[in-house]
């Protein structure tokens, strides 16, 4: 009689999976026992961890997985607001009224359990895509954020940049950021009298939307939002626009920050800090 051969491969696979799960469970257990351990153990969690374990809505896929991970484990969240004058805050009455500062305040209120929320303002007025790409490494990648909100496409039609070059440069930069482990949200050009009077400006708005669809990157549709605010009576044109007819005023920046905060919450899969960490 020939002895039967037992296939041990399934057992080895199951053992390996169990050990991986046990390591993850051990880290999570540590977080539950000691909330302040979040800061020390955040980097130990695998980037491919199933975030439903930590509070991400299982019915919603996170478009911003790195943000969702930070929220789920209660770790600090760092965001770079990258762009031109609308990010710098030209037209606002003070830097504290620019959208990045208001966004930081809104997210801190939404996620008080995190180890901190920082929004770095890396906007420089007048820049087009090529200008911004020259400082991408210094101002964005070296800051090691979990998220970049890239406001772009406003100055390119004013500076004679072709939409084809804009598209190619933008796609390349997004891929570089993603390869560096950074989530990306795009913010399209504003709706304003100056751009309305610039031939071809709408092509850059459309290009931003198309790039977002192609790469699976969320887009804050600022032009639509601004028109909705007027139509819904949230702001008058005088409250929305600065006197130059190009930039937003305080009222517009405040609503933009609210829209950006809502988008981050939605696109992170409505992640929540684990209850045991929040206690």
N, C-alpha and C positions, 0 to 999 in steps of 0.2 A: 504493500500500500504506500503510495507516494504522499508524503506529508504536505498538507496544504500550506501555501505561502500567504502570510497576512500582509496586506498592503498597508504600510504605516504612513503613507504620504498624507492622507486626510488628517491623521492624528497630529503629525508635525505641523501642518497648516493651522489646525485649530489651536495648538499650543502656542504658536507664534502670535496668532491673533489675540489669544487670551492675554499673553504677556504685554502686548502693545496696549490693549485696553486697560490692563492693570496699571501700567505706568501712567496713562492719562488719568485714570481714576485716582491714583495716588496724588497727582498734582492738584486735581480738583478738590480732593479731601483736604489737602493742606490749605487751600484757599478758604474752604468753609470753616476751618478751625481758627484761622488767623487772617482777618481781612487785610492787614497791612502786608501780608505776604504776597499780595498781588504784584506789587512793584518788583519783588525779587524773583518771582516765578513766571512772569509773563513770557519771557523768552524760552521757557522750557516747553511750553505747549506747542505741539506740532502745528505747522501752518495749515495742514490739511485736516485738522480736527473737525469732526462733525459738530457744528456750532449749535445744533438743536439741543445738545446736552447742556449747553450753557445759557439757553434762553432765547435763541433766534427763532422767530416764528417759522415752524417747519413747513408752513404752506406758502412761504414767500422766499424765493431765491435772492440772496443778497448780491446786488450789483457792486457793492463796495465791501468785499470780504475782509480786507485788512481793518477797515473801520469797525465792521461788525465784531471782529475778534477782540479788539480793544474794549469795546463797549461790553461785550459778554463777560470778560474777565475783570472788568473794572480797572483797567490799566489806563495810563495817561494817553490822551489823544492829541496828536500834533497835526495841524493842517497848514498848508501853504496856500495863501491866496496869491495867485500869479497872474499878472496881466499888465494893463496899461493904466490910463488915468481913472477909469471907473473903479479900479481896484485901489489905486493910490488914494482916491477920495477927492479928486478935483471937483469942485462945485459944492462940497460939504462945508459946513461952517467951521468944522474943526476935525482933526484926525479921529477923534472919538466918535464922530458921526459917520465915518466911512463904513462901508458894509462889513469889512473884515472884523473891525472892533465890535460892531453890533452882533455879528455872527458868533464871535467868541462868547459874548455875554449870554446870548440866547442858548447856546449849547451847554454852557455851564449850568444854566437854570434847568435845562432838560435832563442833564445827566450829572446831578450833584454827587453821585457815588463814585464817579471816576477819580483817578489820581490826578486830575487836572485836564483842562482843555486849553490848548494854545493855538491861536490862529495868527500866523506870521504874515504880515502885509509885505508882499514882494511886487507891488505895482509901481511902475514908472510911466508917467504920462508921456504920450506921444509915440510910444514904441509900437512897431509892427512885429510880425512873426519873427523875422530874422534877428531883430534886436533882442527879442526875448530869448531866442534860442542860444544866443551868445552867452547868456548868463544862466542857462538852464542848470548846468552842473553846480555852479556856485550858490545860486539862490534857492534851488529846489532840491536836487538830488542829495547834495551834501547836508541838507537840513534833516534828512531822514524822516520825512513825514509819513503818516499812514495815508494821507489824502492830499491831492492837489486840486484846487478849483481854478481852472485856467480860463480866464476871460480874454477872448481873442476875436480878431476879425473886424474891429472897429476902425483902426487906423490904416489897414492895408488898402482899402479902396481909396482913401484920401492920399496915400503915398504912391499910388500907381503900381502896387504889387499885383501880379496876375493871380487869378483864383486858382489856376492850376498849380502854381508854385506854392501858394498858401496851403492847398490841400496836401501836397506831397510833404512839405515841411512839418505840418501839423501832425499828420499820421506818424511820421518818423519819430517825432518828439514824444507822442503818447506812448508808443511802443517802448521807447527808452525808459520812460518812467515806470511803466508796468513791469519791465524786466528788472527794475530796481526794487520791486516789491511795493509799489505805490499805487493806490487807487486813484482814478482820475474822473473828475466831473468837468465838463465843458460848460462855459457860459457864453452864449451867443452875443453878437453886437446889440446895442440898444436901439430902440425906436426913438428917433429924434428928427427935428427939422433938417439939421445939417446933413445927416446920412440920407434922408429922403430925397434931398436935392443933389446927391452924388450919384451919377450914373453907374450902374452895376453893383451898388453896395448890397443890394438884397441877395446877390449871388454868394456873398461871403456868409451871410446868415444861413442860407440854404446849405452851403458847404459844411458848416459846423454841424447842422442837424444830420446831414448825410453821413458824415464821419462818425458821429455818435451811433447811428444805426448800424453802420458797417462793423465797428469795433466793439459794440456792446457797451458803450460809454454813456452814462446819463448826461443829458443836456438841459441846462436851465434856460428855458426859452424866454429870455428877457424881453424881447420885442413884443411877444404876445402878452406877457405879464403886464407890461407898462400900458398897453392899450386897454387891457381889462381893468386896470386900476382907474383909468379915466372913465371908462364906460360904466363901471359899477359905482362911481362916485366916491371912491376911497381917497382920491386926490384930484385937485384941479391941475390944469397944465402948469400954472404958475408954481404950485407946490411940488410938482414932479420935476420940472426942468430948472437948471441954473440959467442965469441971464444970457449965457453964450449960445444957447440953443443946441448944445452938443452934450453937455454933461447933466447928470442928475443932481437934484438938490437933496436936502436932508430927508424930506418925506419919501422920496424915491429910494434912497439908500436904506432907510428903515424897513420898507416893505421888501426890498431885495434881500436883506439879511433874513427876514422871516421866511421868505420863499426858499432861500438856500438851506436854512436849518431844517425846514420841512422836507426838502429833497434828500438831505443826508439821512434823516430818520427813516424815510421811506426806502431809500436805496440800500440801506444797511440791513434790510430785512426786518426792520423794527426790533432790532436786537435789544435785549434788556440785561442789565447787570444781574448776575445770579443772586437770588434772594439772600443766600447765606453770606455773600460778600458784602451786600448792602447793609446788613445789620450792624 
